[in-house]
Amino acid sequence: MPVEATVDVAGRSAPVDEKRWTSWWRVTGSRIRTGVASAEQVTQDALVLQDVVAGYGRSTVLQDLNLRVSAGEVVALVGRNGAGKSTTAQVACGLLNPRSGTVLVAGRAPGTRRGRFRDVGHCPQDCALFPALTIHENLSVFASLQLGDRQSRARRIDRLLSDLDLFERADQIVGSLSGGWKKRVNLAVALMGDARLLVLDEPTEAVDEDTRLLIGDAVRNAASDGTGCLLVSHDDRFVDRVADRIALIEDGCVALEGCGKDLVSQTFGSSQFLELRFDAPVGWEDAGRLRDVAFAPADNGTCWRFVGCDPIAQARLVERLVERNAGSMTVRRPVLSDLAKSDGRASP
C-alpha cells in the first residue's frame, strides 16, 4: 500500500502519493542552483551518454548508446515504439540507473552526492501534479523546493504563469483541468528551477494548436537561456519547429543524427509515398497482389504503402484493386515520422 502524506498549501492540506513524491524528489535533488551561469558552464554539455547499457529486469533496451546534448541545444529522439526513446529519457533524468556506461548531466556524474540530478527539469508524459491543489498552489509547492527566497519564487511563478498563459486559471483546481491545460502546468513545473537539462516526454500529446505553440515557445526560450533539451515526441510539426538536431533510435542505439530535413532527404532522396487506404483489410489474394508490386501493409492491413520515384506509374498498377475494395490513394512526400518507421532505410 502506498504511504499517504499531506502537504499544506495556503492553509489547507492535500494528499500526496509518497512514491510519486519521492521519485520526483530523487530527480530534482534538495535544491536546484540559482543565479547566472558562467561562460564555462554555458559551453558545457548539458548531457553526455556514453556507451550506455540499460534495461528492465532481464531485458536490455539500450545497447552501447552514445548521445550528447549541448547547452542551448534541443535534441529530439525519434524511432519506432520500443526502440528505446523513453528509456533514454529515463536514464538522462535519473529515473533509471544504467547497467554500464557513462552518464553526465552538466558535467556531473549522477552517482556523486553533488550531482544527483539537481540540474534536471523533467516533464513526464503522465502529468506529475497534485490534483487537489490549484495551479498556483502546485507551482508554489515545487518553487519552495527549488528556489531560495520568497521573492524569487513569486517572480518565477508569475513568469511561468505568463509564458504559458495560465494567469486566468491560476486558482483552478488541477484535477478539473483538461489534458492540454495539465500539460502546460506540467511543463511549468519542469521549468521552475534553473535546470541545465530539460527532459520532455511527449509534451504535446493530445493538445490543441495554441497549446502546442506555447509549449514550443517555452522550450525555445529555455534553450536560448542555455538549457539543453532532450525531447521525445511523435509530433512531427512540433519537432520540426523546436529541434536543432534529430537522433534516430533503433535497437537501443543511435542509428542516425542530424537535421531532420537533411536526414529525411538523405534517407529517401527524391522518392515519394503512395498510400492506399481501405475501411477494412483487403482479402488475401489482393494482399498478395499488392506485395507483388512492392507495397507493404500498415495499420492492421487497412493501409498499404509504396515508396519510390514514380508513384503515379505504381498507382496505375493497382487502380482497379483500389476501386474494387472502395479504397483511396494518396501521394505525398516523406516526413519525419516516415524516417522513424523506416529505421533510416528507404522502405515502406
N, C-alpha and C positions, 0 to 999 in steps of 0.2 A: 504494500500500500504506500503511495506517495505521502510524504510528510507535508502537512498543510502549515503554512506560516502566514503571517499577515504583515502588510506594510501600511504605515499610517501616512496619509497624504491629505492635506487640507482638513485635518480634524476628523477623518474617518478611516476605518480600516478596510482593507480588501484582501481576499485570499490570494496567496502566492503559491504556485507549484514549486516546491523546493528543488526538484530535479531540473526543471527548466531554468530556474533562477541560478542554480549552481553552475549549470552548463554555460550560461551567459557570462557569469562572473569569471569563470575559468578563462574564457576567451579574452575579456577586456582587461582583467587584472584589477588591482585595487585602486590604481589611479592612472589616468591617461595624461601624458605630459601636456603642458600648455606652453604658449609662447611662440615666438617666431623662429623658424628653423634656420640654422646656419647654412651658408653656401655649400659646405661639405655634406650636410645632411640632405639638402635638396638634390644633389647629384648622385646620391647613393641609391642603389637598387632598393625598391620597396619590397620586392620578393625575389628570392632565389630558391628554386627547387632543382637539386642536382642528384641524378641517379636515384630518384625516389622510388621505393617499392612499398606499396601499401595495399591493404585489403581488409576483408572482414572474415573472421574465423579462418577456415582453411582456404578460402577463396582469395586469390590475388587479383586485384583490379588494376593497379598501376605497376608497370614494369619498367624500371630504369627511365622514369620520366624526367625530362630536363626542361625548365622554363624559367624565364626571367621577366619581371615587370619593373620597369624603371620608374623613378619618381616622376609624377606628372603624366604617366602613360596609361591608357586604357587598353587592356588586352582582353579580347573576347574568346572564350573557349567554345568551339562548335564540334559536333560529332554526333554519331548515332546514339540512341538511348542505350545505356550500358557501356559506353566507350570509356567512361572514367571522368567525365567533366565534374560532376558533383563531388566525387571522391577527391579530385584535385582541389576543389574549393574547400572541402572539409580539412584536408591536410594543411592548406595555406592558412586557415584561420584557427587552427589548433584543436579542432573537434575530433580529429583522428590522428593518432601518432603513427608515423611511418615505421615499417619494419627495418628499413635501412635507407641510407641516403642522407643528403644534407638539406635542411630547411632553414632559411634565414629570412626574417622579417625586419627590414630596416637595419640590416647588418647584425642582428642579434639572433643567437641560437635559442630556440624555444625551450630547451631544457634548462637554461640558466634562470636563476631567480629574477634577474633584472630584465630578462627579455621574454617574460611569459605572456607574449601576445597582447601587451597593453597598447600596442600601436595598431591594432586591427579594429576596423569597424565592419561588423558583419550584418548583412541584410539577408536573412534566410528566406527560402521560398515560402515556408509556412510562417506567418507573422508571429513574432515572439513579443507579444504585448500583454498588458493587464486589461482584460475585457471589462472589468468592473469599474475602471477608472476612466476619467475623461482624457482627451488628447493632451491637454495641458498638464494634467497630473502625471500621465505616462512620461512625458518629456521631463518633468520635474524630478521624477524618481531616477531616471537614467542620468540626468545632469548632475544630481547630487553625488553620484558615484564616480563621475568622470571629470568634473570641473571643480575648481577650488572654492572661490568665494561666491556669495550670492549674486553680486553684480555681474560677474562673468556668466553665471548660469542664466540669469534673466536675459542678458544680451543675446546669448546663444539661442535660447528658446525663441525669443522674438524673431531672430534672423531666420530660423528654420520654419517657423510658422508662416513667415512672409514668403520665403523662397518656394515653399510647397503649397502655398495658397490655402493655409489651414486656419487662419485667424478667425474666420466667421464660425468655424466648427470647433474651436478650441475647448469649449465647455461641453461638447457632446461626448456621451459615453462611447468608448471604443467598440464595445460589443454590439452597438446598434449601427455601426458603420457598414457600408458596402465594401466589397473586396478591394475596389480601387482606392477608396479613402484609407483603408487599413494599410495598403501598400505605401501610401505617402507617409503615414505615421511610422511605419516600419523603417523606411529609408531615413526619416528624420532622426530616429534613434541611432542608426548606424553612423550618421554624420555628426552626432552630438559632440564627440571628443575631437581632439586634434590628431586623428588617426593618420599613420603613414601609409597604411594599406587598407583599401576598401574592397570587401568581397561581397559581390551581389549575385544571388542565385535566383534567376527568373524574376527580376524586379518589375517587369511589365506584363506578367501573365494575367490575362483577363481584365485589362484596364482599358479605359476609353482613350481617345486620341489626346485630349487635353492633359490627362494624367501622364501619358507616355511622353509628351513634350516637356512637362515639368520635371519628370524624373531624369530625362536626358539632359536638360539644362543643369540640374543639380549635380549630376555625375561629371559633366564637363567642367563645371565651376570648381569641383573638388580637385580635378586633375590640374586645372590652371593654378590652383594653390599649392601644387607639388605633391598631391596624394596619388599614389599608384593605385590603379583599379583593376581588379580581376573580375570579369563578368561571365556568367553562364546564362545563355539566353537562346531561345529558339525564335526570337522575334527578329526577322531579317532587317526590317526597316530601322528598328532601334539600334541594332548592331552596326549597320551601315552609317548611321548618324553619329554614334558616340565613340566607336572603337578606332584606335590608332593602328592596331595590329590584330590579326586573327591567328589563333593556334588551333589546328585541326587535331583533335584527339582520336586516335584509333588504336584499339587493342592495348589501352593503358599507357600509351606514349604519344609524344607529339610527332605527327606524321608530316605536317606542313606548317609553315609560319610565313606571315607576310600580310600585305594589304589585301583586304577582302576581294576587291575588284581584280587585282593582279592575280590572286590565286584562282579565281573563277576563270579568268581568261587563260591562265596557264594550263588549267586542267581541261577545259572544254574547247578552247580555241574559237573557231567560227561555228561550232556545232550549235544546233537548236534542239529543243524538246518538242516532240509531238505526243500529246496526251490524249488517250481515248478514255472516256468515262461512261459507265453504264449504271443503271439503277440497281442491277443485281449481277453477280458473277456470270460470265458467259459459260456456255457448255464446254465440255472437254474437247470436242472437235474444233470449235472456234479458238479455244485457248491454244491448241496445238498449232493452228494456222498462224496465230499471232506470234508464237515463239519462232516459227519457221522464218518469219520476216523480221526478226531481231527486236521484237517487243518484249518487255519484261513486266510482270504483274506487280501491283502495289495495292494497298488499301483492301486487302482480302479479296483481290480479284476484280474489284469494281473499277479499277484504273489500270491502264496499260501504257507504258512509256517507251518511246524510241528516242534515242539521241544520235544525231548525225547532221551532216552538212546539207542534205536535201530532204527535209521532212515532207515537202509537197509531193514529191515522187512516191514517198512511202505511204502518204495518205491515200493516193490513188489505188494502191495495192489492197487496202483494207476498207475502202469506201462502202462496198456492198455489205460487208460483215457488220460494219457500224450501223448502217441503216436497218439491217435485219434485226439487230438487237436494241434498236431505239437508243443508240448511244450518241455521243457528241465528240468532236475533235477540236483540239486547241493547239496552236503552235506558239511557243514562247521562247525567250532567251533564258539561259541558265541563271540562277540566282544563288545566293549564299547557302540556302538550305539544301540545294542540289549537291553542293560540294560536300556537305556533311553526309548525305545519303550515299554518295558515290565513293566514300573512303579516299577521296583525292584522285580517283580514276574516272575517266570519261566513259561511263557506262550507266545504263538506266539504274 
